[in-house]
Amino acid sequence: MSTETSGAQYRLVAGDFHATVTESGAGLRELLHRGEPLLLSYGPDEPAPAAFGQLLIPWPNRVRDGRYAFDGRTYQLDLSEPELGNAIHGLTRWAPWQVAEQGPDRITLTHRLTGSTGYPFRLDLTAAYALDAGTGLTVRLTARNAGTRTAPYAHGMHPYLTVGEPVDDCELQLPGHRFQPVDERMLPDGPTQPVAGSPYDFTAPRRIGDLPIDRAFTDLERDGDGRAWVRLAGSRRAVRFWSDRSQPWLEVYTADNVPHDRWRRGLGVEPMTGPPNAFASGTDLIRLAPGESYTGSWGVLPG
């Protein structure tokens, strides 16, 4: 039995890729290519700092005051971000997940989210990680409403891309043509705005410099397969991230409030089904009827 804080450590290998997934939250603790990290990582015997590699279910980002209304009822979530008075990043990131299938280059974990006062709904969750020697890491997350009532649902993930040097010196390309302004509590403040003419226009690759970024982007440009791509390039290497159409939002964060040794050494790139405060605003909130499922996929590779 594992005695690590993050629980059992599930190691995957395919060609030059190595990954570690944790029992705690089915999180992605590390991802390496030829021994070089593609994501910021943490030790097996520490809790994931700043949500490194965590799955965010049944909502990503924040809910104002932890309060939302759904189908005529009002619910109160625990304020898991007390300094700003918000509920943040869902209910499953510290829970133990169970192995359903496992192989040398892949693993599928499951978790049953049972009802609570703030979220009296039941979800059966499946997180599948797969490594491929050519295409890198693919993550596939599925939620099925196993309860008797329609449930509000959203999801995300919180990896931090890294090329082994400060993001200030890196070149960034983002697919987002609009961004969400936020207030001092990091909650939406007005409608989305075009990135053109703002500090957040990275539709053409350019250097990040000392710009702090912690914004949700939408109106994502996609390729012929429906994937939205992010590319972070340093002086020696680059890393790419993709997200499918199931996640029309992307939070981007320059790691300005993480452990000091990793400060601005990675870029949080978070695929999201909805924007911050989606539970309260209803924007892009998914209504998951009994028996229905929702699936999203994303991935990471060098280049």
Secondary structure as a PSIPRED ss2 file (coil, helix, strand):
# PSIPRED VFORMAT (PSIPRED V4.0)

   1 M C   1.000  0.000  0.000
   2 S C   1.000  0.000  0.000
   3 T C   1.000  0.000  0.000
   4 E C   1.000  0.000  0.000
   5 T C   1.000  0.000  0.000
   6 S C   1.000  0.000  0.000
   7 G C   1.000  0.000  0.000
   8 A C   1.000  0.000  0.000
   9 Q E   0.000  0.000  1.000
  10 Y E   0.000  0.000  1.000
  11 R E   0.000  0.000  1.000
  12 L E   0.000  0.000  1.000
  13 V E   0.000  0.000  1.000
  14 A E   0.000  0.000  1.000
  15 G C   1.000  0.000  0.000
  16 D C   1.000  0.000  0.000
  17 F E   0.000  0.000  1.000
  18 H E   0.000  0.000  1.000
  19 A E   0.000  0.000  1.000
  20 T E   0.000  0.000  1.000
  21 V E   0.000  0.000  1.000
  22 T E   0.000  0.000  1.000
  23 E C   1.000  0.000  0.000
  24 S E   0.000  0.000  1.000
  25 G C   1.000  0.000  0.000
  26 A C   1.000  0.000  0.000
  27 G C   1.000  0.000  0.000
  28 L E   0.000  0.000  1.000
  29 R E   0.000  0.000  1.000
  30 E E   0.000  0.000  1.000
  31 L E   0.000  0.000  1.000
  32 L E   0.000  0.000  1.000
  33 H E   0.000  0.000  1.000
  34 R C   1.000  0.000  0.000
  35 G C   1.000  0.000  0.000
  36 E E   0.000  0.000  1.000
  37 P E   0.000  0.000  1.000
  38 L C   1.000  0.000  0.000
  39 L E   0.000  0.000  1.000
  40 L C   1.000  0.000  0.000
  41 S C   1.000  0.000  0.000
  42 Y C   1.000  0.000  0.000
  43 G C   1.000  0.000  0.000
  44 P C   1.000  0.000  0.000
  45 D C   1.000  0.000  0.000
  46 E C   1.000  0.000  0.000
  47 P C   1.000  0.000  0.000
  48 A C   1.000  0.000  0.000
  49 P H   0.000  1.000  0.000
  50 A H   0.000  1.000  0.000
  51 A H   0.000  1.000  0.000
  52 F C   1.000  0.000  0.000
  53 G C   1.000  0.000  0.000
  54 Q C   1.000  0.000  0.000
  55 L E   0.000  0.000  1.000
  56 L E   0.000  0.000  1.000
  57 I E   0.000  0.000  1.000
  58 P C   1.000  0.000  0.000
  59 W C   1.000  0.000  0.000
  60 P C   1.000  0.000  0.000
  61 N C   1.000  0.000  0.000
  62 R E   0.000  0.000  1.000
  63 V E   0.000  0.000  1.000
  64 R E   0.000  0.000  1.000
  65 D C   1.000  0.000  0.000
  66 G C   1.000  0.000  0.000
  67 R E   0.000  0.000  1.000
  68 Y E   0.000  0.000  1.000
  69 A E   0.000  0.000  1.000
  70 F E   0.000  0.000  1.000
  71 D C   1.000  0.000  0.000
  72 G C   1.000  0.000  0.000
  73 R E   0.000  0.000  1.000
  74 T E   0.000  0.000  1.000
  75 Y E   0.000  0.000  1.000
  76 Q E   0.000  0.000  1.000
  77 L C   1.000  0.000  0.000
  78 D C   1.000  0.000  0.000
  79 L C   1.000  0.000  0.000
  80 S C   1.000  0.000  0.000
  81 E E   0.000  0.000  1.000
  82 P C   1.000  0.000  0.000
  83 E C   1.000  0.000  0.000
  84 L C   1.000  0.000  0.000
  85 G C   1.000  0.000  0.000
  86 N E   0.000  0.000  1.000
  87 A E   0.000  0.000  1.000
  88 I E   0.000  0.000  1.000
  89 H C   1.000  0.000  0.000
  90 G E   0.000  0.000  1.000
  91 L C   1.000  0.000  0.000
  92 T C   1.000  0.000  0.000
  93 R C   1.000  0.000  0.000
  94 W C   1.000  0.000  0.000
  95 A C   1.000  0.000  0.000
  96 P E   0.000  0.000  1.000
  97 W C   1.000  0.000  0.000
  98 Q E   0.000  0.000  1.000
  99 V E   0.000  0.000  1.000
 100 A E   0.000  0.000  1.000
 101 E E   0.000  0.000  1.000
 102 Q E   0.000  0.000  1.000
 103 G E   0.000  0.000  1.000
 104 P C   1.000  0.000  0.000
 105 D C   1.000  0.000  0.000
 106 R E   0.000  0.000  1.000
 107 I E   0.000  0.000  1.000
 108 T E   0.000  0.000  1.000
 109 L E   0.000  0.000  1.000
 110 T E   0.000  0.000  1.000
 111 H E   0.000  0.000  1.000
 112 R E   0.000  0.000  1.000
 113 L E   0.000  0.000  1.000
 114 T C   1.000  0.000  0.000
 115 G C   1.000  0.000  0.000
 116 S C   1.000  0.000  0.000
 117 T C   1.000  0.000  0.000
 118 G C   1.000  0.000  0.000
 119 Y C   1.000  0.000  0.000
 120 P C   1.000  0.000  0.000
 121 F C   1.000  0.000  0.000
 122 R C   1.000  0.000  0.000
 123 L E   0.000  0.000  1.000
 124 D E   0.000  0.000  1.000
 125 L E   0.000  0.000  1.000
 126 T E   0.000  0.000  1.000
 127 A E   0.000  0.000  1.000
 128 A E   0.000  0.000  1.000
 129 Y E   0.000  0.000  1.000
 130 A E   0.000  0.000  1.000
 131 L E   0.000  0.000  1.000
 132 D E   0.000  0.000  1.000
 133 A C   1.000  0.000  0.000
 134 G C   1.000  0.000  0.000
 135 T C   1.000  0.000  0.000
 136 G E   0.000  0.000  1.000
 137 L E   0.000  0.000  1.000
 138 T E   0.000  0.000  1.000
 139 V E   0.000  0.000  1.000
 140 R E   0.000  0.000  1.000
 141 L E   0.000  0.000  1.000
 142 T E   0.000  0.000  1.000
 143 A E   0.000  0.000  1.000
 144 R E   0.000  0.000  1.000
 145 N E   0.000  0.000  1.000
 146 A C   1.000  0.000  0.000
 147 G C   1.000  0.000  0.000
 148 T C   1.000  0.000  0.000
 149 R C   1.000  0.000  0.000
 150 T C   1.000  0.000  0.000
 151 A E   0.000  0.000  1.000
 152 P E   0.000  0.000  1.000
 153 Y E   0.000  0.000  1.000
 154 A C   1.000  0.000  0.000
 155 H C   1.000  0.000  0.000
 156 G E   0.000  0.000  1.000
 157 M E   0.000  0.000  1.000
 158 H C   1.000  0.000  0.000
 159 P C   1.000  0.000  0.000
 160 Y E   0.000  0.000  1.000
 161 L E   0.000  0.000  1.000
 162 T C   1.000  0.000  0.000
 163 V C   1.000  0.000  0.000
 164 G C   1.000  0.000  0.000
 165 E C   1.000  0.000  0.000
 166 P C   1.000  0.000  0.000
 167 V H   0.000  1.000  0.000
 168 D H   0.000  1.000  0.000
 169 D H   0.000  1.000  0.000
 170 C C   1.000  0.000  0.000
 171 E E   0.000  0.000  1.000
 172 L E   0.000  0.000  1.000
 173 Q E   0.000  0.000  1.000
 174 L C   1.000  0.000  0.000
 175 P C   1.000  0.000  0.000
 176 G E   0.000  0.000  1.000
 177 H E   0.000  0.000  1.000
 178 R E   0.000  0.000  1.000
 179 F E   0.000  0.000  1.000
 180 Q E   0.000  0.000  1.000
 181 P C   1.000  0.000  0.000
 182 V E   0.000  0.000  1.000
 183 D C   1.000  0.000  0.000
 184 E C   1.000  0.000  0.000
 185 R C   1.000  0.000  0.000
 186 M C   1.000  0.000  0.000
 187 L C   1.000  0.000  0.000
 188 P E   0.000  0.000  1.000
 189 D C   1.000  0.000  0.000
 190 G C   1.000  0.000  0.000
 191 P C   1.000  0.000  0.000
 192 T C   1.000  0.000  0.000
 193 Q E   0.000  0.000  1.000
 194 P E   0.000  0.000  1.000
 195 V C   1.000  0.000  0.000
 196 A C   1.000  0.000  0.000
 197 G C   1.000  0.000  0.000
 198 S C   1.000  0.000  0.000
 199 P C   1.000  0.000  0.000
 200 Y C   1.000  0.000  0.000
 201 D C   1.000  0.000  0.000
 202 F C   1.000  0.000  0.000
 203 T C   1.000  0.000  0.000
 204 A C   1.000  0.000  0.000
 205 P C   1.000  0.000  0.000
 206 R E   0.000  0.000  1.000
 207 R E   0.000  0.000  1.000
 208 I C   1.000  0.000  0.000
 209 G C   1.000  0.000  0.000
 210 D C   1.000  0.000  0.000
 211 L C   1.000  0.000  0.000
 212 P C   1.000  0.000  0.000
 213 I C   1.000  0.000  0.000
 214 D E   0.000  0.000  1.000
 215 R E   0.000  0.000  1.000
 216 A E   0.000  0.000  1.000
 217 F E   0.000  0.000  1.000
 218 T E   0.000  0.000  1.000
 219 D E   0.000  0.000  1.000
 220 L E   0.000  0.000  1.000
 221 E C   1.000  0.000  0.000
 222 R C   1.000  0.000  0.000
 223 D C   1.000  0.000  0.000
 224 G C   1.000  0.000  0.000
 225 D C   1.000  0.000  0.000
 226 G C   1.000  0.000  0.000
 227 R C   1.000  0.000  0.000
 228 A E   0.000  0.000  1.000
 229 W E   0.000  0.000  1.000
 230 V E   0.000  0.000  1.000
 231 R E   0.000  0.000  1.000
 232 L E   0.000  0.000  1.000
 233 A E   0.000  0.000  1.000
 234 G C   1.000  0.000  0.000
 235 S C   1.000  0.000  0.000
 236 R C   1.000  0.000  0.000
 237 R C   1.000  0.000  0.000
 238 A E   0.000  0.000  1.000
 239 V E   0.000  0.000  1.000
 240 R E   0.000  0.000  1.000
 241 F E   0.000  0.000  1.000
 242 W E   0.000  0.000  1.000
 243 S E   0.000  0.000  1.000
 244 D C   1.000  0.000  0.000
 245 R C   1.000  0.000  0.000
 246 S C   1.000  0.000  0.000
 247 Q C   1.000  0.000  0.000
 248 P C   1.000  0.000  0.000
 249 W E   0.000  0.000  1.000
 250 L E   0.000  0.000  1.000
 251 E E   0.000  0.000  1.000
 252 V E   0.000  0.000  1.000
 253 Y E   0.000  0.000  1.000
 254 T C   1.000  0.000  0.000
 255 A C   1.000  0.000  0.000
 256 D C   1.000  0.000  0.000
 257 N C   1.000  0.000  0.000
 258 V C   1.000  0.000  0.000
 259 P C   1.000  0.000  0.000
 260 H H   0.000  1.000  0.000
 261 D H   0.000  1.000  0.000
 262 R H   0.000  1.000  0.000
 263 W C   1.000  0.000  0.000
 264 R C   1.000  0.000  0.000
 265 R C   1.000  0.000  0.000
 266 G C   1.000  0.000  0.000
 267 L E   0.000  0.000  1.000
 268 G E   0.000  0.000  1.000
 269 V E   0.000  0.000  1.000
 270 E E   0.000  0.000  1.000
 271 P E   0.000  0.000  1.000
 272 M E   0.000  0.000  1.000
 273 T C   1.000  0.000  0.000
 274 G C   1.000  0.000  0.000
 275 P C   1.000  0.000  0.000
 276 P C   1.000  0.000  0.000
 277 N C   1.000  0.000  0.000
 278 A H   0.000  1.000  0.000
 279 F H   0.000  1.000  0.000
 280 A H   0.000  1.000  0.000
 281 S H   0.000  1.000  0.000
 282 G C   1.000  0.000  0.000
 283 T C   1.000  0.000  0.000
 284 D C   1.000  0.000  0.000
 285 L C   1.000  0.000  0.000
 286 I E   0.000  0.000  1.000
 287 R E   0.000  0.000  1.000
 288 L E   0.000  0.000  1.000
 289 A C   1.000  0.000  0.000
 290 P C   1.000  0.000  0.000
 291 G C   1.000  0.000  0.000
 292 E C   1.000  0.000  0.000
 293 S E   0.000  0.000  1.000
 294 Y E   0.000  0.000  1.000
 295 T E   0.000  0.000  1.000
 296 G E   0.000  0.000  1.000
 297 S E   0.000  0.000  1.000
 298 W E   0.000  0.000  1.000
 299 G E   0.000  0.000  1.000
 300 V E   0.000  0.000  1.000
 301 L E   0.000  0.000  1.000
 302 P E   0.000  0.000  1.000
 303 G C   1.000  0.000  0.000
